[in-house]
Amino acid sequence: MENNIKKEIISTKFQPERAFLITVATKESVQIVSAEASQTELAQLVKSAGGEVVGKAIQRLDNPTKALYLGKGKLDELVELKNELHFDTVVFDDELTPVQQRNLEEAFQVKVIDRVALILDIFCQTCNDT
């Protein structure tokens, strides 16, 4: 009997998550801290969690949208950018509602997290290391 089983090599090498950072700058948030400085801090958090930042975007809005957090035009632009940058995680600088997170994951077809989830992930990694 002939063995027609296709053998594949599965890499066990750790591949860091490729993260794309998104900040929505409102009139209120810009007064508290600049969007750029906040995004720089977010990038450091991603690196602390073992991820690699492959891109960043800032959208200026009066208020985040209830369904998508971003404007529809910006979302479409970033979904197209995903094909170019091949990111597998999107990290938002602010807290997302469950509805926003679900809608964004459907649009991007990748994992979407917010700053709070990222910090909790780092904390849990630290707990597991001890």
Secondary structure as GFF3:
##gff-version 3
##sequence-region A 1 130
A	DSSP	beta_strand	18	25	.	.	.	ID=ss1
A	DSSP	alpha_helix	27	32	.	.	.	ID=ss2
A	DSSP	alpha_helix	35	48	.	.	.	ID=ss3
A	DSSP	beta_strand	52	60	.	.	.	ID=ss4
A	DSSP	alpha_helix	72	85	.	.	.	ID=ss5
A	DSSP	beta_strand	89	92	.	.	.	ID=ss6
A	DSSP	alpha_helix	98	108	.	.	.	ID=ss7
A	DSSP	beta_strand	111	114	.	.	.	ID=ss8
A	DSSP	alpha_helix	115	129	.	.	.	ID=ss9
###
